[in-house]
Amino acid sequence: MSAETGHIDQTGKKMGMWFFLFTEILFFGGMFLLYSIFRYQYAGDFHRSAAGENLLLGTINTAILLTSSYAIALSIAAVKRGEKVRSSLLQLATILMGLAFLTIKYVEWEAKIALGLYPDSPVLLKLGKGEVLFFGLYYVMTGLHGLHVLVGCVVIAFMVAFTHAGTIGRGNYARLENTGLYWHFVDIVWIYLYPLFYLIT
């Protein structure tokens, strides 16, 4: 494969990833719009519901994801310099931080479920309509985001294997770059979710 053909191929892969991310933006954007509408209609209920969120855990998770985005960016820079081992270790660090994020989110979900605050629960159905909507959106939006984090961890695991095998290297890192773009997108979505569910009290 010539250098020109390789460049065109990598550019095509990037364009494909940007198109995919655009569809994801539309998907999450619709949910953010729905949240905004309901929050405007039931402002009091939303504030009361958000008061029970664990701000400390939410903040820790935000710091974890921001750090993980930095790690995946460093891994891309490392592979461009031909530093295969360093890149692989940074990718592994990104995976570990993603799993840490999911673990903390699981702890938060478990605490809410223990209080009976889950969709269609007797406890939740006794609350105001706005509170029911808040927790419904909370589970759907954070759940879908968590699923994206999990998918990202699996994809990065494949990137680690490819990097170790030499399939990803100094002259062929488009797949790792696209994975980084996806991970940054997941991070950005959380940056919006964090204030919506933790900082509106």
Secondary structure, 3 states (H helix, E strand, C coil): CCHHHHHHHHHHHHHHHHHHHHHHHHHHHHHHHHHHHHHHHCHHHHHHHHCCCCHHHHHHHHHHHHHHHHHHHHHHHHHHCCCHHHHHHHHHHHHHHHHHHHHHHHHHHHHHHHCCCCCCCHHHHCCCHHHHHHHHHHHHHHHHHHHHHHHHHHHHHHHHHHHHHCCCECCECHHHHHHHHHHHHHHHHHHHHHHHHHCCC
